[in-house]
Amino acid sequence: MRFIISFFLLILFSLPLFAQAPASAEKEPSDTIVLISGRKMAAFVQNVSPSKISYFPIGSKELKDMDRKQVHKIMYRNGRVETFNTMAVQVVSEGDWQTVILTDNMDDVEGFFPLGEVQAQSSPKSRNARSARQSADIRLKKRAVNMGGLVVFITKRESKGGYGETPTHYVEGIVYGFEPPAE
């Protein structure tokens, strides 16, 4: 009986010794890349060139590149902070269609990610060509917001309807946003 009690006491007092984690299990600090959209990424920055930033994502051995235009700043693991671009995000609600920008200049969408194509037609209640165009633009912006976009590159505009007819306006475009599309 004495042997059994001493055996259980020995096991009871030795259990805390096995619960301690080894010193090698500590996490290695990483760099933080802050994108112009405000999203933060933990990574190991390898190289910063005038046009690209090369990094290893956490848990991956594959070297990836990112355009420098997409990066707001890098907070290195040694405490140094390097700022590249200003933040592009305005403080507005996510579903606000009035913040969507319509453009026909390809340079305005450089650095953004294409999210898909969108098209819109004016309301049949439009009284003149100007209100038909505004109606089509508003519908296009609302569809772009539903896709998560901020900029629409206009690829086609078409107005129909002569004197005495109901004017219609048709618009097509490609929606662009800060984040790549979810696959």
VMD Tcl script that builds the backbone (N, CA, C; Angstrom):
set m [mol new atoms 549]
animate dup $m
set s [atomselect $m all]
$s set {name element resname resid chain x y z} {
  {N N MET 1 A 0.825 -1.191 0.000}
  {CA C MET 1 A 0.000 0.000 0.000}
  {C C MET 1 A 0.868 1.254 0.000}
  {N N ARG 2 A 1.910 1.213 0.773}
  {CA C ARG 2 A 2.823 2.349 0.867}
  {C C ARG 2 A 3.503 2.583 -0.490}
  {N N PHE 3 A 3.798 1.522 -1.188}
  {CA C PHE 3 A 4.430 1.614 -2.497}
  {C C PHE 3 A 3.494 2.298 -3.507}
  {N N ILE 4 A 2.218 1.985 -3.486}
  {CA C ILE 4 A 1.242 2.563 -4.416}
  {C C ILE 4 A 1.069 4.049 -4.150}
  {N N ILE 5 A 0.978 4.445 -2.903}
  {CA C ILE 5 A 0.818 5.863 -2.558}
  {C C ILE 5 A 2.052 6.653 -2.972}
  {N N SER 6 A 3.237 6.131 -2.707}
  {CA C SER 6 A 4.461 6.847 -3.096}
  {C C SER 6 A 4.582 6.922 -4.626}
  {N N PHE 7 A 4.128 5.903 -5.329}
  {CA C PHE 7 A 4.156 5.922 -6.791}
  {C C PHE 7 A 3.240 7.022 -7.342}
  {N N PHE 8 A 2.024 7.153 -6.817}
  {CA C PHE 8 A 1.098 8.199 -7.259}
  {C C PHE 8 A 1.608 9.591 -6.910}
  {N N LEU 9 A 2.217 9.755 -5.755}
  {CA C LEU 9 A 2.793 11.056 -5.388}
  {C C LEU 9 A 3.943 11.427 -6.316}
  {N N LEU 10 A 4.768 10.463 -6.670}
  {CA C LEU 10 A 5.873 10.716 -7.596}
  {C C LEU 10 A 5.342 11.169 -8.957}
  {N N ILE 11 A 4.310 10.516 -9.456}
  {CA C ILE 11 A 3.708 10.900 -10.739}
  {C C ILE 11 A 3.054 12.275 -10.627}
  {N N LEU 12 A 2.364 12.540 -9.537}
  {CA C LEU 12 A 1.680 13.811 -9.339}
  {C C LEU 12 A 2.660 14.979 -9.335}
  {N N PHE 13 A 3.813 14.828 -8.679}
  {CA C PHE 13 A 4.787 15.914 -8.605}
  {C C PHE 13 A 5.650 16.028 -9.868}
  {N N SER 14 A 5.707 15.003 -10.685}
  {CA C SER 14 A 6.532 15.067 -11.898}
  {C C SER 14 A 5.751 15.574 -13.112}
  {N N LEU 15 A 4.423 15.615 -13.065}
  {CA C LEU 15 A 3.629 16.087 -14.201}
  {C C LEU 15 A 3.922 17.539 -14.588}
  {N N PRO 16 A 4.089 18.477 -13.662}
  {CA C PRO 16 A 4.391 19.855 -14.085}
  {C C PRO 16 A 5.716 19.975 -14.845}
  {N N LEU 17 A 6.631 19.062 -14.673}
  {CA C LEU 17 A 7.900 19.126 -15.392}
  {C C LEU 17 A 7.711 18.865 -16.883}
  {N N PHE 18 A 6.733 18.043 -17.241}
  {CA C PHE 18 A 6.480 17.739 -18.648}
  {C C PHE 18 A 5.665 18.831 -19.343}
  {N N ALA 19 A 5.021 19.699 -18.597}
  {CA C ALA 19 A 4.141 20.714 -19.175}
  {C C ALA 19 A 4.890 21.936 -19.682}
  {N N GLN 20 A 6.152 22.082 -19.377}
  {CA C GLN 20 A 6.890 23.264 -19.799}
  {C C GLN 20 A 7.304 23.127 -21.259}
  {N N ALA 21 A 7.135 24.205 -22.003}
  {CA C ALA 21 A 7.475 24.213 -23.426}
  {C C ALA 21 A 8.969 24.444 -23.586}
  {N N PRO 22 A 9.569 23.857 -24.592}
  {CA C PRO 22 A 10.993 24.092 -24.830}
  {C C PRO 22 A 11.235 25.528 -25.295}
  {N N ALA 23 A 12.442 26.032 -25.100}
  {CA C ALA 23 A 12.782 27.408 -25.439}
  {C C ALA 23 A 12.787 27.632 -26.945}
  {N N SER 24 A 12.946 26.594 -27.747}
  {CA C SER 24 A 12.996 26.747 -29.199}
  {C C SER 24 A 11.613 26.953 -29.816}
  {N N ALA 25 A 10.538 26.860 -29.044}
  {CA C ALA 25 A 9.189 27.006 -29.575}
  {C C ALA 25 A 8.763 28.467 -29.705}
  {N N GLU 26 A 9.617 29.416 -29.377}
  {CA C GLU 26 A 9.260 30.824 -29.484}
  {C C GLU 26 A 9.127 31.209 -30.949}
  {N N LYS 27 A 8.173 32.111 -31.243}
  {CA C LYS 27 A 7.951 32.544 -32.614}
  {C C LYS 27 A 8.990 33.584 -33.012}
  {N N GLU 28 A 9.420 33.484 -34.248}
  {CA C GLU 28 A 10.355 34.462 -34.782}
  {C C GLU 28 A 9.562 35.708 -35.186}
  {N N PRO 29 A 10.003 36.907 -34.781}
  {CA C PRO 29 A 9.260 38.108 -35.163}
  {C C PRO 29 A 9.311 38.316 -36.676}
  {N N SER 30 A 8.260 38.915 -37.217}
  {CA C SER 30 A 8.182 39.127 -38.662}
  {C C SER 30 A 7.975 40.606 -38.968}
  {N N ASP 31 A 8.125 40.948 -40.251}
  {CA C ASP 31 A 7.860 42.298 -40.715}
  {C C ASP 31 A 6.360 42.428 -40.979}
  {N N THR 32 A 5.851 43.663 -40.920}
  {CA C THR 32 A 4.451 43.920 -41.210}
  {C C THR 32 A 4.362 44.853 -42.408}
  {N N ILE 33 A 3.657 44.405 -43.444}
  {CA C ILE 33 A 3.439 45.217 -44.637}
  {C C ILE 33 A 2.024 45.775 -44.550}
  {N N VAL 34 A 1.899 47.114 -44.576}
  {CA C VAL 34 A 0.597 47.770 -44.539}
  {C C VAL 34 A 0.290 48.261 -45.951}
  {N N LEU 35 A -0.789 47.744 -46.540}
  {CA C LEU 35 A -1.177 48.124 -47.892}
  {C C LEU 35 A -1.921 49.455 -47.883}
  {N N ILE 36 A -2.045 50.094 -49.052}
  {CA C ILE 36 A -2.735 51.382 -49.114}
  {C C ILE 36 A -4.218 51.236 -48.794}
  {N N SER 37 A -4.736 50.017 -48.856}
  {CA C SER 37 A -6.131 49.772 -48.500}
  {C C SER 37 A -6.322 49.673 -46.988}
  {N N GLY 38 A -5.219 49.609 -46.232}
  {CA C GLY 38 A -5.301 49.493 -44.783}
  {C C GLY 38 A -5.098 48.077 -44.280}
  {N N ARG 39 A -5.093 47.100 -45.168}
  {CA C ARG 39 A -4.890 45.702 -44.773}
  {C C ARG 39 A -3.444 45.473 -44.367}
  {N N LYS 40 A -3.238 44.658 -43.338}
  {CA C LYS 40 A -1.894 44.358 -42.850}
  {C C LYS 40 A -1.545 42.914 -43.178}
  {N N MET 41 A -0.276 42.713 -43.571}
  {CA C MET 41 A 0.216 41.371 -43.880}
  {C C MET 41 A 1.482 41.124 -43.078}
  {N N ALA 42 A 1.567 39.966 -42.450}
  {CA C ALA 42 A 2.796 39.566 -41.776}
  {C C ALA 42 A 3.635 38.786 -42.772}
  {N N ALA 43 A 4.889 39.190 -42.932}
  {CA C ALA 43 A 5.767 38.553 -43.914}
  {C C ALA 43 A 7.215 38.837 -43.544}
  {N N PHE 44 A 8.122 38.195 -44.260}
  {CA C PHE 44 A 9.547 38.463 -44.116}
  {C C PHE 44 A 9.996 39.181 -45.381}
  {N N VAL 45 A 10.264 40.487 -45.278}
  {CA C VAL 45 A 10.651 41.283 -46.440}
  {C C VAL 45 A 12.076 40.925 -46.828}
  {N N GLN 46 A 12.252 40.569 -48.103}
  {CA C GLN 46 A 13.552 40.157 -48.611}
  {C C GLN 46 A 14.266 41.299 -49.310}
  {N N ASN 47 A 13.524 42.056 -50.159}
  {CA C ASN 47 A 14.154 43.087 -50.966}
  {C C ASN 47 A 13.135 44.180 -51.276}
  {N N VAL 48 A 13.594 45.437 -51.274}
  {CA C VAL 48 A 12.770 46.571 -51.669}
  {C C VAL 48 A 13.477 47.267 -52.819}
  {N N SER 49 A 12.868 47.220 -54.007}
  {CA C SER 49 A 13.441 47.877 -55.182}
  {C C SER 49 A 12.578 49.096 -55.518}
  {N N PRO 50 A 12.985 49.908 -56.482}
  {CA C PRO 50 A 12.177 51.086 -56.826}
  {C C PRO 50 A 10.772 50.764 -57.343}
  {N N SER 51 A 10.552 49.557 -57.844}
  {CA C SER 51 A 9.227 49.239 -58.377}
  {C C SER 51 A 8.531 48.074 -57.671}
  {N N LYS 52 A 9.269 47.186 -57.016}
  {CA C LYS 52 A 8.672 45.989 -56.410}
  {C C LYS 52 A 9.207 45.755 -55.002}
  {N N ILE 53 A 8.434 44.986 -54.242}
  {CA C ILE 53 A 8.843 44.533 -52.915}
  {C C ILE 53 A 8.768 43.014 -52.931}
  {N N SER 54 A 9.876 42.355 -52.600}
  {CA C SER 54 A 9.926 40.894 -52.553}
  {C C SER 54 A 9.829 40.452 -51.101}
  {N N TYR 55 A 9.003 39.433 -50.850}
  {CA C TYR 55 A 8.786 38.977 -49.477}
  {C C TYR 55 A 8.431 37.498 -49.460}
  {N N PHE 56 A 8.636 36.894 -48.285}
  {CA C PHE 56 A 8.200 35.527 -48.021}
  {C C PHE 56 A 6.981 35.606 -47.109}
  {N N PRO 57 A 5.811 35.112 -47.537}
  {CA C PRO 57 A 4.659 35.081 -46.633}
  {C C PRO 57 A 4.933 34.150 -45.450}
  {N N ILE 58 A 4.288 34.400 -44.335}
  {CA C ILE 58 A 4.449 33.567 -43.146}
  {C C ILE 58 A 4.006 32.144 -43.480}
  {N N GLY 59 A 4.845 31.183 -43.155}
  {CA C GLY 59 A 4.533 29.780 -43.384}
  {C C GLY 59 A 4.764 29.311 -44.808}
  {N N SER 60 A 5.436 30.119 -45.622}
  {CA C SER 60 A 5.685 29.736 -47.008}
  {C C SER 60 A 7.147 29.985 -47.347}
  {N N LYS 61 A 7.694 29.142 -48.194}
  {CA C LYS 61 A 9.085 29.286 -48.631}
  {C C LYS 61 A 9.170 29.898 -50.028}
  {N N GLU 62 A 8.012 30.270 -50.589}
  {CA C GLU 62 A 7.963 30.817 -51.942}
  {C C GLU 62 A 8.095 32.341 -51.902}
  {N N LEU 63 A 9.041 32.882 -52.650}
  {CA C LEU 63 A 9.263 34.322 -52.725}
  {C C LEU 63 A 8.191 34.948 -53.607}
  {N N LYS 64 A 7.522 35.991 -53.095}
  {CA C LYS 64 A 6.473 36.674 -53.849}
  {C C LYS 64 A 6.860 38.130 -54.041}
  {N N ASP 65 A 6.329 38.724 -55.108}
  {CA C ASP 65 A 6.569 40.131 -55.409}
  {C C ASP 65 A 5.263 40.901 -55.318}
  {N N MET 66 A 5.379 42.190 -54.968}
  {CA C MET 66 A 4.229 43.078 -54.891}
  {C C MET 66 A 4.656 44.438 -55.432}
  {N N ASP 67 A 3.773 45.088 -56.171}
  {CA C ASP 67 A 4.079 46.427 -56.657}
  {C C ASP 67 A 4.241 47.372 -55.478}
  {N N ARG 68 A 5.215 48.237 -55.592}
  {CA C ARG 68 A 5.488 49.189 -54.518}
  {C C ARG 68 A 4.349 50.194 -54.372}
  {N N LYS 69 A 3.578 50.395 -55.447}
  {CA C LYS 69 A 2.447 51.322 -55.410}
  {C C LYS 69 A 1.349 50.834 -54.469}
  {N N GLN 70 A 1.290 49.539 -54.201}
  {CA C GLN 70 A 0.256 48.963 -53.350}
  {C C GLN 70 A 0.572 49.076 -51.861}
  {N N VAL 71 A 1.816 49.457 -51.523}
  {CA C VAL 71 A 2.266 49.430 -50.132}
  {C C VAL 71 A 2.266 50.832 -49.541}
  {N N HIS 72 A 1.628 50.974 -48.376}
  {CA C HIS 72 A 1.656 52.236 -47.640}
  {C C HIS 72 A 2.953 52.337 -46.845}
  {N N LYS 73 A 3.234 51.310 -46.034}
  {CA C LYS 73 A 4.473 51.317 -45.261}
  {C C LYS 73 A 4.845 49.901 -44.855}
  {N N ILE 74 A 6.116 49.748 -44.462}
  {CA C ILE 74 A 6.616 48.478 -43.941}
  {C C ILE 74 A 7.154 48.739 -42.546}
  {N N MET 75 A 6.671 47.948 -41.585}
  {CA C MET 75 A 7.189 48.014 -40.219}
  {C C MET 75 A 8.082 46.794 -40.035}
  {N N TYR 76 A 9.393 47.041 -40.010}
  {CA C TYR 76 A 10.353 45.947 -39.919}
  {C C TYR 76 A 10.404 45.401 -38.500}
  {N N ARG 77 A 10.888 44.164 -38.370}
  {CA C ARG 77 A 10.943 43.499 -37.063}
  {C C ARG 77 A 11.933 44.148 -36.111}
  {N N ASN 78 A 12.886 44.936 -36.637}
  {CA C ASN 78 A 13.839 45.619 -35.759}
  {C C ASN 78 A 13.316 46.968 -35.274}
  {N N GLY 79 A 12.084 47.349 -35.677}
  {CA C GLY 79 A 11.476 48.580 -35.197}
  {C C GLY 79 A 11.484 49.713 -36.216}
  {N N ARG 80 A 12.239 49.575 -37.284}
  {CA C ARG 80 A 12.320 50.624 -38.300}
  {C C ARG 80 A 11.036 50.623 -39.132}
  {N N VAL 81 A 10.558 51.824 -39.495}
  {CA C VAL 81 A 9.353 51.973 -40.308}
  {C C VAL 81 A 9.722 52.733 -41.573}
  {N N GLU 82 A 9.346 52.180 -42.719}
  {CA C GLU 82 A 9.630 52.808 -44.004}
  {C C GLU 82 A 8.295 53.084 -44.705}
  {N N THR 83 A 8.008 54.367 -44.988}
  {CA C THR 83 A 6.752 54.768 -45.611}
  {C C THR 83 A 6.970 55.004 -47.100}
  {N N PHE 84 A 6.048 54.485 -47.928}
  {CA C PHE 84 A 6.162 54.604 -49.380}
  {C C PHE 84 A 5.074 55.488 -49.976}
  {N N ASN 85 A 3.805 55.199 -49.702}
  {CA C ASN 85 A 2.670 55.900 -50.310}
  {C C ASN 85 A 1.680 56.306 -49.231}
  {N N THR 86 A 0.796 57.234 -49.577}
  {CA C THR 86 A -0.251 57.631 -48.644}
  {C C THR 86 A -1.399 56.629 -48.722}
  {N N MET 87 A -2.187 56.592 -47.680}
  {CA C MET 87 A -3.336 55.691 -47.643}
  {C C MET 87 A -4.368 56.162 -48.665}
  {N N ALA 88 A -4.985 55.235 -49.348}
  {CA C ALA 88 A -5.955 55.574 -50.383}
  {C C ALA 88 A -7.390 55.427 -49.896}
  {N N VAL 89 A -7.563 54.940 -48.701}
  {CA C VAL 89 A -8.905 54.665 -48.210}
  {C C VAL 89 A -9.494 55.914 -47.575}
  {N N GLN 90 A -10.708 56.241 -47.984}
  {CA C GLN 90 A -11.437 57.318 -47.356}
  {C C GLN 90 A -12.335 56.704 -46.294}
  {N N VAL 91 A -12.656 57.492 -45.288}
  {CA C VAL 91 A -13.527 56.987 -44.243}
  {C C VAL 91 A -14.972 57.195 -44.696}
  {N N VAL 92 A -15.489 56.210 -45.393}
  {CA C VAL 92 A -16.872 56.209 -45.866}
  {C C VAL 92 A -17.428 54.816 -45.634}
  {N N SER 93 A -18.729 54.722 -45.678}
  {CA C SER 93 A -19.328 53.403 -45.502}
  {C C SER 93 A -19.042 52.552 -46.730}
  {N N GLU 94 A -18.984 51.253 -46.527}
  {CA C GLU 94 A -18.575 50.337 -47.587}
  {C C GLU 94 A -19.583 50.261 -48.719}
  {N N GLY 95 A -20.839 50.469 -48.452}
  {CA C GLY 95 A -21.860 50.372 -49.480}
  {C C GLY 95 A -22.253 51.707 -50.084}
  {N N ASP 96 A -21.443 52.734 -49.955}
  {CA C ASP 96 A -21.761 54.062 -50.458}
  {C C ASP 96 A -21.398 54.150 -51.937}
  {N N TRP 97 A -22.383 54.110 -52.811}
  {CA C TRP 97 A -22.140 54.116 -54.251}
  {C C TRP 97 A -21.625 55.462 -54.739}
  {N N GLN 98 A -21.819 56.520 -53.966}
  {CA C GLN 98 A -21.391 57.853 -54.390}
  {C C GLN 98 A -19.879 58.017 -54.363}
  {N N THR 99 A -19.168 57.111 -53.706}
  {CA C THR 99 A -17.706 57.206 -53.660}
  {C C THR 99 A -17.035 56.481 -54.819}
  {N N VAL 100 A -17.795 55.755 -55.618}
  {CA C VAL 100 A -17.234 55.042 -56.768}
  {C C VAL 100 A -16.852 56.055 -57.843}
  {N N ILE 101 A -15.680 55.865 -58.429}
  {CA C ILE 101 A -15.163 56.774 -59.448}
  {C C ILE 101 A -15.316 56.120 -60.819}
  {N N LEU 102 A -15.882 56.860 -61.765}
  {CA C LEU 102 A -15.987 56.406 -63.153}
  {C C LEU 102 A -14.889 57.092 -63.949}
  {N N THR 103 A -14.141 56.322 -64.739}
  {CA C THR 103 A -13.047 56.893 -65.517}
  {C C THR 103 A -12.937 56.192 -66.863}
  {N N ASP 104 A -12.390 56.915 -67.833}
  {CA C ASP 104 A -12.087 56.301 -69.120}
  {C C ASP 104 A -10.589 56.346 -69.400}
  {N N ASN 105 A -9.811 56.674 -68.371}
  {CA C ASN 105 A -8.354 56.736 -68.470}
  {C C ASN 105 A -7.762 55.495 -67.800}
  {N N MET 106 A -7.040 54.683 -68.552}
  {CA C MET 106 A -6.470 53.434 -68.028}
  {C C MET 106 A -5.432 53.696 -66.936}
  {N N ASP 107 A -4.783 54.862 -66.947}
  {CA C ASP 107 A -3.785 55.176 -65.924}
  {C C ASP 107 A -4.412 55.315 -64.539}
  {N N ASP 108 A -5.694 55.651 -64.470}
  {CA C ASP 108 A -6.370 55.816 -63.183}
  {C C ASP 108 A -6.594 54.495 -62.454}
  {N N VAL 109 A -6.588 53.384 -63.168}
  {CA C VAL 109 A -6.839 52.082 -62.536}
  {C C VAL 109 A -5.562 51.263 -62.382}
  {N N GLU 110 A -4.422 51.845 -62.699}
  {CA C GLU 110 A -3.156 51.123 -62.569}
  {C C GLU 110 A -2.871 50.846 -61.096}
  {N N GLY 111 A -2.557 49.614 -60.781}
  {CA C GLY 111 A -2.271 49.217 -59.408}
  {C C GLY 111 A -3.465 48.630 -58.684}
  {N N PHE 112 A -4.668 48.732 -59.265}
  {CA C PHE 112 A -5.854 48.135 -58.672}
  {C C PHE 112 A -6.059 46.735 -59.250}
  {N N PHE 113 A -6.899 45.955 -58.592}
  {CA C PHE 113 A -7.190 44.595 -59.037}
  {C C PHE 113 A -8.534 44.567 -59.769}
  {N N PRO 114 A -8.606 43.974 -60.977}
  {CA C PRO 114 A -9.898 43.870 -61.668}
  {C C PRO 114 A -10.808 42.865 -60.961}
  {N N LEU 115 A -12.054 43.259 -60.748}
  {CA C LEU 115 A -13.012 42.414 -60.038}
  {C C LEU 115 A -14.063 41.806 -60.958}
  {N N GLY 116 A -14.241 42.376 -62.138}
  {CA C GLY 116 A -15.227 41.837 -63.070}
  {C C GLY 116 A -15.835 42.929 -63.923}
  {N N GLU 117 A -16.658 42.512 -64.864}
  {CA C GLU 117 A -17.322 43.453 -65.759}
  {C C GLU 117 A -18.701 43.800 -65.211}
  {N N VAL 118 A -19.148 45.012 -65.555}
  {CA C VAL 118 A -20.445 45.489 -65.100}
  {C C VAL 118 A -21.078 46.293 -66.237}
  {N N GLN 119 A -22.400 46.273 -66.288}
  {CA C GLN 119 A -23.113 47.039 -67.311}
  {C C GLN 119 A -24.396 47.586 -66.716}
  {N N ALA 120 A -24.864 48.700 -67.279}
  {CA C ALA 120 A -26.082 49.322 -66.774}
  {C C ALA 120 A -26.772 50.081 -67.898}
  {N N GLN 121 A -28.083 50.196 -67.760}
  {CA C GLN 121 A -28.883 50.947 -68.718}
  {C C GLN 121 A -29.725 51.941 -67.937}
  {N N SER 122 A -29.999 53.079 -68.545}
  {CA C SER 122 A -30.743 54.131 -67.861}
  {C C SER 122 A -32.179 53.705 -67.591}
  {N N SER 123 A -32.791 54.432 -66.692}
  {CA C SER 123 A -34.184 54.189 -66.350}
  {C C SER 123 A -35.073 54.575 -67.533}
  {N N PRO 124 A -36.141 53.839 -67.767}
  {CA C PRO 124 A -37.032 54.205 -68.876}
  {C C PRO 124 A -37.821 55.490 -68.603}
  {N N LYS 125 A -37.735 56.024 -67.406}
  {CA C LYS 125 A -38.457 57.246 -67.050}
  {C C LYS 125 A -37.627 58.506 -67.271}
  {N N SER 126 A -36.451 58.375 -67.874}
  {CA C SER 126 A -35.602 59.539 -68.121}
  {C C SER 126 A -36.262 60.449 -69.151}
  {N N ARG 127 A -36.216 61.772 -68.885}
  {CA C ARG 127 A -36.887 62.724 -69.770}
  {C C ARG 127 A -35.955 63.310 -70.816}
  {N N ASN 128 A -34.656 63.364 -70.516}
  {CA C ASN 128 A -33.716 63.912 -71.497}
  {C C ASN 128 A -32.424 63.104 -71.466}
  {N N ALA 129 A -31.519 63.399 -72.390}
  {CA C ALA 129 A -30.278 62.625 -72.525}
  {C C ALA 129 A -29.395 62.754 -71.287}
  {N N ARG 130 A -29.383 63.927 -70.688}
  {CA C ARG 130 A -28.548 64.146 -69.500}
  {C C ARG 130 A -29.024 63.292 -68.329}
  {N N SER 131 A -30.326 63.270 -68.074}
  {CA C SER 131 A -30.839 62.461 -66.961}
  {C C SER 131 A -30.691 60.964 -67.259}
  {N N ALA 132 A -30.757 60.580 -68.537}
  {CA C ALA 132 A -30.544 59.176 -68.900}
  {C C ALA 132 A -29.111 58.765 -68.596}
  {N N ARG 133 A -28.153 59.639 -68.901}
  {CA C ARG 133 A -26.742 59.339 -68.616}
  {C C ARG 133 A -26.505 59.248 -67.110}
  {N N GLN 134 A -27.077 60.186 -66.340}
  {CA C GLN 134 A -26.928 60.151 -64.883}
  {C C GLN 134 A -27.540 58.880 -64.303}
  {N N SER 135 A -28.686 58.494 -64.799}
  {CA C SER 135 A -29.356 57.288 -64.316}
  {C C SER 135 A -28.511 56.045 -64.587}
  {N N ALA 136 A -27.939 55.953 -65.777}
  {CA C ALA 136 A -27.087 54.804 -66.111}
  {C C ALA 136 A -25.827 54.791 -65.253}
  {N N ASP 137 A -25.230 55.971 -65.015}
  {CA C ASP 137 A -24.027 56.051 -64.181}
  {C C ASP 137 A -24.314 55.625 -62.744}
  {N N ILE 138 A -25.453 56.055 -62.211}
  {CA C ILE 138 A -25.818 55.690 -60.838}
  {C C ILE 138 A -26.030 54.177 -60.725}
  {N N ARG 139 A -26.713 53.595 -61.688}
  {CA C ARG 139 A -26.920 52.140 -61.669}
  {C C ARG 139 A -25.597 51.385 -61.782}
  {N N LEU 140 A -24.685 51.909 -62.606}
  {CA C LEU 140 A -23.367 51.287 -62.765}
  {C C LEU 140 A -22.585 51.346 -61.452}
  {N N LYS 141 A -22.632 52.501 -60.780}
  {CA C LYS 141 A -21.924 52.662 -59.506}
  {C C LYS 141 A -22.483 51.721 -58.441}
  {N N LYS 142 A -23.798 51.574 -58.399}
  {CA C LYS 142 A -24.409 50.689 -57.403}
  {C C LYS 142 A -24.018 49.231 -57.638}
  {N N ARG 143 A -23.938 48.829 -58.891}
  {CA C ARG 143 A -23.509 47.457 -59.190}
  {C C ARG 143 A -22.034 47.264 -58.857}
  {N N ALA 144 A -21.227 48.304 -59.066}
  {CA C ALA 144 A -19.799 48.222 -58.734}
  {C C ALA 144 A -19.598 48.089 -57.230}
  {N N VAL 145 A -20.380 48.819 -56.431}
  {CA C VAL 145 A -20.277 48.720 -54.971}
  {C C VAL 145 A -20.662 47.323 -54.509}
  {N N ASN 146 A -21.668 46.728 -55.131}
  {CA C ASN 146 A -22.074 45.367 -54.766}
  {C C ASN 146 A -20.977 44.351 -55.047}
  {N N MET 147 A -20.091 44.655 -56.004}
  {CA C MET 147 A -18.967 43.769 -56.314}
  {C C MET 147 A -17.755 44.080 -55.444}
  {N N GLY 148 A -17.816 45.153 -54.644}
  {CA C GLY 148 A -16.694 45.530 -53.792}
  {C C GLY 148 A -15.692 46.432 -54.486}
  {N N GLY 149 A -16.108 47.107 -55.541}
  {CA C GLY 149 A -15.201 47.951 -56.306}
  {C C GLY 149 A -15.227 49.404 -55.884}
  {N N LEU 150 A -14.167 50.114 -56.276}
  {CA C LEU 150 A -14.050 51.542 -55.981}
  {C C LEU 150 A -13.899 52.387 -57.238}
  {N N VAL 151 A -13.407 51.784 -58.310}
  {CA C VAL 151 A -13.186 52.498 -59.564}
  {C C VAL 151 A -13.759 51.652 -60.694}
  {N N VAL 152 A -14.409 52.320 -61.660}
  {CA C VAL 152 A -14.928 51.627 -62.837}
  {C C VAL 152 A -14.281 52.245 -64.069}
  {N N PHE 153 A -13.602 51.400 -64.849}
  {CA C PHE 153 A -13.016 51.824 -66.118}
  {C C PHE 153 A -14.074 51.623 -67.199}
  {N N ILE 154 A -14.552 52.725 -67.794}
  {CA C ILE 154 A -15.622 52.680 -68.788}
  {C C ILE 154 A -15.068 52.168 -70.114}
  {N N THR 155 A -15.658 51.087 -70.631}
  {CA C THR 155 A -15.220 50.529 -71.914}
  {C C THR 155 A -16.180 50.869 -73.050}
  {N N LYS 156 A -17.452 51.167 -72.728}
  {CA C LYS 156 A -18.427 51.458 -73.781}
  {C C LYS 156 A -19.523 52.365 -73.241}
  {N N ARG 157 A -19.849 53.404 -74.023}
  {CA C ARG 157 A -20.977 54.298 -73.728}
  {C C ARG 157 A -21.791 54.435 -75.001}
  {N N GLU 158 A -23.093 54.336 -74.847}
  {CA C GLU 158 A -23.953 54.405 -76.022}
  {C C GLU 158 A -25.257 55.107 -75.662}
  {N N SER 159 A -25.598 56.143 -76.417}
  {CA C SER 159 A -26.857 56.866 -76.219}
  {C C SER 159 A -27.773 56.605 -77.397}
  {N N LYS 160 A -29.052 56.428 -77.109}
  {CA C LYS 160 A -30.053 56.194 -78.153}
  {C C LYS 160 A -31.252 57.087 -77.881}
  {N N GLY 161 A -31.999 57.313 -78.925}
  {CA C GLY 161 A -33.233 58.081 -78.779}
  {C C GLY 161 A -33.094 59.460 -79.387}
  {N N GLY 162 A -33.888 59.725 -80.373}
  {CA C GLY 162 A -33.861 61.016 -81.041}
  {C C GLY 162 A -34.926 61.939 -80.488}
  {N N TYR 163 A -35.199 62.978 -81.244}
  {CA C TYR 163 A -36.187 63.963 -80.841}
  {C C TYR 163 A -37.565 63.318 -80.761}
  {N N GLY 164 A -38.236 63.485 -79.636}
  {CA C GLY 164 A -39.566 62.937 -79.445}
  {C C GLY 164 A -39.574 61.514 -78.912}
  {N N GLU 165 A -38.421 60.876 -78.809}
  {CA C GLU 165 A -38.334 59.516 -78.286}
  {C C GLU 165 A -37.794 59.540 -76.860}
  {N N THR 166 A -38.033 58.466 -76.144}
  {CA C THR 166 A -37.486 58.343 -74.793}
  {C C THR 166 A -35.995 58.048 -74.894}
  {N N PRO 167 A -35.156 58.903 -74.300}
  {CA C PRO 167 A -33.710 58.668 -74.395}
  {C C PRO 167 A -33.280 57.491 -73.516}
  {N N THR 168 A -32.338 56.717 -74.024}
  {CA C THR 168 A -31.740 55.636 -73.239}
  {C C THR 168 A -30.225 55.757 -73.324}
  {N N HIS 169 A -29.584 55.304 -72.278}
  {CA C HIS 169 A -28.122 55.366 -72.220}
  {C C HIS 169 A -27.629 54.016 -71.703}
  {N N TYR 170 A -26.643 53.448 -72.386}
  {CA C TYR 170 A -26.088 52.144 -72.026}
  {C C TYR 170 A -24.605 52.321 -71.720}
  {N N VAL 171 A -24.140 51.739 -70.587}
  {CA C VAL 171 A -22.746 51.877 -70.157}
  {C C VAL 171 A -22.205 50.506 -69.780}
  {N N GLU 172 A -20.965 50.218 -70.191}
  {CA C GLU 172 A -20.250 49.007 -69.784}
  {C C GLU 172 A -18.909 49.415 -69.209}
  {N N GLY 173 A -18.403 48.606 -68.285}
  {CA C GLY 173 A -17.101 48.903 -67.708}
  {C C GLY 173 A -16.532 47.726 -66.942}
  {N N ILE 174 A -15.296 47.916 -66.486}
  {CA C ILE 174 A -14.598 46.915 -65.678}
  {C C ILE 174 A -14.416 47.502 -64.286}
  {N N VAL 175 A -14.826 46.754 -63.274}
  {CA C VAL 175 A -14.743 47.206 -61.885}
  {C C VAL 175 A -13.372 46.862 -61.319}
  {N N TYR 176 A -12.760 47.823 -60.623}
  {CA C TYR 176 A -11.465 47.631 -59.981}
  {C C TYR 176 A -11.591 47.939 -58.496}
  {N N GLY 177 A -10.782 47.223 -57.683}
  {CA C GLY 177 A -10.779 47.438 -56.246}
  {C C GLY 177 A -9.395 47.252 -55.667}
  {N N PHE 178 A -9.276 47.472 -54.348}
  {CA C PHE 178 A -7.992 47.352 -53.657}
  {C C PHE 178 A -7.564 45.907 -53.465}
  {N N GLU 179 A -8.518 45.040 -53.203}
  {CA C GLU 179 A -8.224 43.648 -52.881}
  {C C GLU 179 A -8.420 42.764 -54.105}
  {N N PRO 180 A -7.617 41.703 -54.259}
  {CA C PRO 180 A -7.857 40.774 -55.368}
  {C C PRO 180 A -9.173 40.035 -55.155}
  {N N PRO 181 A -9.814 39.597 -56.242}
  {CA C PRO 181 A -11.103 38.918 -56.086}
  {C C PRO 181 A -10.952 37.598 -55.338}
  {N N ALA 182 A -11.930 37.280 -54.513}
  {CA C ALA 182 A -11.929 36.008 -53.776}
  {C C ALA 182 A -12.255 34.893 -54.750}
  {N N GLU 183 A -11.439 33.849 -54.736}
  {CA C GLU 183 A -11.633 32.746 -55.683}
  {C C GLU 183 A -12.357 31.600 -55.047}
}
mol reanalyze $m
mol bondsrecalc $m
mol representation Tube
mol addrep $m
